[in-house]
Amino acid sequence: MLEACEITCIKRDRTLFEGISLSVDAGDLLYLRGPNGAGKTSLLRILTGLSAPDSGTVRFNSVDIAVNASAYLSNLVYLGHKSGTNGSLSAIDNLKFWLAQHSANADDDALYETLARIGLVGLEDVPVRYLSAGQQRRVALSRLWLKKASVWVLDEPFTALDTKGVALLEQFMKHHVENGGVVITTSHQALSEEAGRYRVFDLEYRF
Amino acid sequence: MSLYQGIFVRDMHIAFKQKAELVQPIMFLLMVVTLFPLGVSPSPDTLQRIGPGVLWIAAILSSLMAMERMFRDDFQDGTMEQYVLSGMSLAGISAVKVCAHWLVSFVPMLVLSPLLAMFLNLTFDMYVALIITLLLGTPLLSFIGAIAVGLTVGLQKGGVLLALLLIPVFIPLLIFATSAVDSAALQLPYYPQIAIIAAMLLLSAAIAPFAIAYSLKVSQN
């Protein structure tokens, strides 16, 4: 479904990785592992098309995403280090605007239901900046429930989450993969059994 | 809610939740203008002569304060990444954001301008010329400023750099705008100056969104 061919990334004269190829198909959970500074975030950003690789191509259903990304973007949810929520807006407003921009439709009931499922009952209308780090992360993660996308690219999704939150997310990742989705994730904690079967891709630190 | 309308509504929502940031540039403008009668001379003739220049310089400086707000928050909290991945045209998003920014930062300035004109003893003819130049010139400030904001948004403390980049670019606008008001003071026609400012505005409105989109993309890298 998504494949990367011979990707090279150079940052500040340091080659983070060179000639990396990987491919994921429906039903794959790819767990990207590596020490700090190995280039996990850079690789994920290249896979989403946020940054361009120094060489190599990324293809979605055999279409180069540098040439035509529209089909890919409508099937992608990316969650980075930054949550992408505005602190002065409430969780509900943040999600509504995000959904509108991503041409995903969900009515108010679906929004409240999702926020309830993810453990934010009663906090729907509080400006996001007053929520704890873990709760803010949950607001960002609720996008996975709301947008019907087949590819999830998640950069350290478990940061700041409590054990229940981690389990909830792992179960949902498993559910997504079993239904023919694709998950590419990084994490410094190992994935538990809740996440189901997964493949590991190791990135090494290069000098 | 159409896509771009949604972005406009969102920016307006956020602007009115951060009222302090809205009011500060306006207060700055008001104070700078108030300093001139105290510092230079309170004589009506002097004030009338320096008035157009003072108002325009104060407007440019206060606009620099408000300028950074345009993309800074969206860049820092990751909203910009989500915009890039939304599949919408980044140029369209930029144009909408510039319009929203102009409405919240410059329209209050236009509303305040009769009072400032009175402070500086401008005649009615001069005021008419001033408001026309402000109406055409401030959107130009927003469009051109947004390109520089897009370029510097990824840097820490880009504030002074932004001013250094932008002030030289605004010089032609300043010259034509103050010269229009001066002509009005002498009862001379000032269409040529207005026409030139209007031409600069149209050119920037046509090109700037693409330049902004590109600079935002570069900042993502």
Chai-1 contact restraints between the chains, C-beta under 6 A:
chainA,res_idxA,chainB,res_idxB,connection_type,confidence,min_distance_angstrom,max_distance_angstrom,comment,restraint_id
A,L50,B,Q220,contact,1.0,0.0,6.0,A-B,restraint_1
A,S51,B,N221,contact,1.0,0.0,6.0,A-B,restraint_2
A,S70,B,G87,contact,1.0,0.0,6.0,A-B,restraint_3
A,L73,B,L85,contact,1.0,0.0,6.0,A-B,restraint_4
A,L73,B,G87,contact,1.0,0.0,6.0,A-B,restraint_5
A,S74,B,G87,contact,1.0,0.0,6.0,A-B,restraint_6
A,Y78,B,L85,contact,1.0,0.0,6.0,A-B,restraint_7
A,G80,B,G78,contact,1.0,0.0,6.0,A-B,restraint_8
A,G80,B,E81,contact,1.0,0.0,6.0,A-B,restraint_9
A,K82,B,D77,contact,1.0,0.0,6.0,A-B,restraint_10
A,K82,B,G78,contact,1.0,0.0,6.0,A-B,restraint_11
A,S83,B,G78,contact,1.0,0.0,6.0,A-B,restraint_12
A,G84,B,G78,contact,1.0,0.0,6.0,A-B,restraint_13
A,G84,B,T79,contact,1.0,0.0,6.0,A-B,restraint_14
A,G84,B,Q82,contact,1.0,0.0,6.0,A-B,restraint_15
A,N86,B,I14,contact,1.0,0.0,6.0,A-B,restraint_16
A,N86,B,D77,contact,1.0,0.0,6.0,A-B,restraint_17
A,S88,B,I14,contact,1.0,0.0,6.0,A-B,restraint_18
A,S88,B,K17,contact,1.0,0.0,6.0,A-B,restraint_19
A,F97,B,G6,contact,1.0,0.0,6.0,A-B,restraint_20
A,F97,B,R10,contact,1.0,0.0,6.0,A-B,restraint_21
A,A100,B,M1,contact,1.0,0.0,6.0,A-B,restraint_22
A,A100,B,G6,contact,1.0,0.0,6.0,A-B,restraint_23
A,Q101,B,S86,contact,1.0,0.0,6.0,A-B,restraint_24
A,H102,B,S86,contact,1.0,0.0,6.0,A-B,restraint_25
